[in-house]
Amino acid sequence: MTTPVVLSSQLAVNPLDAQSLLAAFGVLGVGLVMFAETGLLVGFFLPGDSLLFTAGLLCTGTGRHGVHLSLGPLLAAAAFGALAGAQCGYLIGRRAGGALLARSRSARLREGAGRAEELLARYGHAKAIVLARFVPVVRTVLNPIAGALGVPARVFTLWQVAGGLVWSVGLTLAGYALGSSIPNVDRYLLPLVALIVVLSLIPLALELYRSRRRAKAGEVRG
């Protein structure tokens, strides 16, 4: 008798709402969303940043859906999904080239692809792969683009693992730390998620600033 209820709640899930996803699928949902967002081009719209932060928050027993997650399994699922997804995206790009992106009708996806190529060209493989983790849409398309452009597999794997762990584990622990220290913090979840997204873009903004300063310095010397 309980199976139809569970199925109906899962069918009614809002894939754009982090708490709805977590209420329906729990830790498994985190791993699947991380994999889809970083490995499959169809997952570019999924709420990766907010999902990780909210999941960490729910490990403290906070949340309007009454969902409680265990921190250890959550961290494992988030990291595995993020790392396996990125590697899958790279392999897709290596085998299919840029054909998949070229056929896409999504303006956001094509724009993200352009930014990903710019990151790789401007900052080199290591920095671009790490920085892309913190930029929505770009973290989806950079992996197949890296494969299509022939980024060495060892280089890609090393830096996607480093960036993936910092991103997935870091955001999850940030949510957990905040939920543990501030009672009823879920009341302010939406502005907090927006703040987390902004903060996650700081590394890229700093790198852009430094790059422009170096370019201006070079022009003055020239």
Secondary structure, DSSP 4 states (H G I P E B T S, - for coil): -HHHHHHHHHHT--TT-HHHHHHHHHHHHHHHHHHHHHH-GGGTTS-HHHHHHHHHHHTTT--TT-----HHHHHHHHHHHHHHHHHHHHHHHHHHTTHHHHH---HHHHHHHHHHHHHHHHHHHHHHHHHHTTSTTHHHHHHHHHHHTT--HHHHHHHHHHHHHHHHHHHHHHHHHHHHHSTTGGGGHHHHHHHHHHHHTHHHHHHHHHHHHHHHHHHHH-
